[in-house]
Amino acid sequence: MAKQLLGKEVTAAMNAELQSRTAALREKGVEPTLAIVRCGADPSDLSYERGATKRAETVGVRVVKYELPADVTKEALIAQIEAINADASIHGVLMFRPLPKHLKADQDEICNRLDPKKDVDGMTDLSNAGVFMGKNLGYAPCTPAACMEILDHYGIDCKGKNVVIIGRSLVVGKPAAMMVMGRNGTVTVCHTRTVNTAAIAREADILISSAGVLNSLTKDFVRPGQVVIDVSINWSEEKGGIAGDAVYDEVEPIVAAITPVPGGVGSVTSSVLMKHVVEAAEKTL
């Protein structure tokens, strides 16, 4: 039976540290604050917003919400972002994406109007550049950062390990690859054009799956001794709930350790978001 890498254990440790850091900030007159910008009322956005707000309350981060209509204009949204940039009391910003369809063509321009110092979820080009260059520019996307937090918490060192990442998105796969290389792991990134992904995946010491395809990670992709980080959140009609990429009942008996879905990476992302807000607030001292 594989060891379960539980998000709740990672989150509990992070929350305790963050509570101490937010208390120290308040003693110095700084109230760490997150601005949430939401256009419309998409159910998934609302669900994440509730979770993030609850986590913020737990660790002592103030939340300010900017609820804009789904038909908000480009100009109005940019004006809101620039007002947040100018507000010294706000340290971090979470803006839900993708933006409404009528703003899709302008999403990059809109996102890059945010001050990278307040970009706590890897939304701007400069934040991404920081991840790829190993420089302190903005913040990494929260999901790959959550993967690193899980590995750290359970003492899983990337140094000298073969790490295979399935998926090459800018949200998870590519930044995860850079973060692993920053920890001296040897990285292979597989994607939809990779030939024989299963054979490559079996060679991994650490396997990070972010394909976003239900049941795509089968027993053919794994071997004994591996650590599997299942990043994806997919809807499973069979289970009537969310599930990862892994066919869990097949994969779990083979590997050494695995993150469950739900209860794994996803549950850590909001704590990472709060960690970034606290770090941004600390930088103002």
Buried (B, 14 or more C-beta within 10 A) or exposed (E): EBEBBBBEBBBEBBBEEBBEBBEEBEEEEBEBBBBBBBBBEBEEBEEBBEBBBEBBEBBBBBBBEBEBEBEBEBEEBBEBBEEBBEEEBBBBBBBBBEBBEEBEEEBEEBBBBBBBBBBBBBBBBBBBEBBBEEEEBBBBBBBBBBBBBBBBBBEBEBEEBBBBBBBBBEBBBBBBBBBBBEBEBBBBBBEEEBEEBBEBBBEBBBBBBBBBBBBBBBBBBBBEEBBBBBBBBBEEEEEEEBBBBBBBEBBBEBBBBBBBBBEBBBBBBBBBBBBBBBBBBBEEE
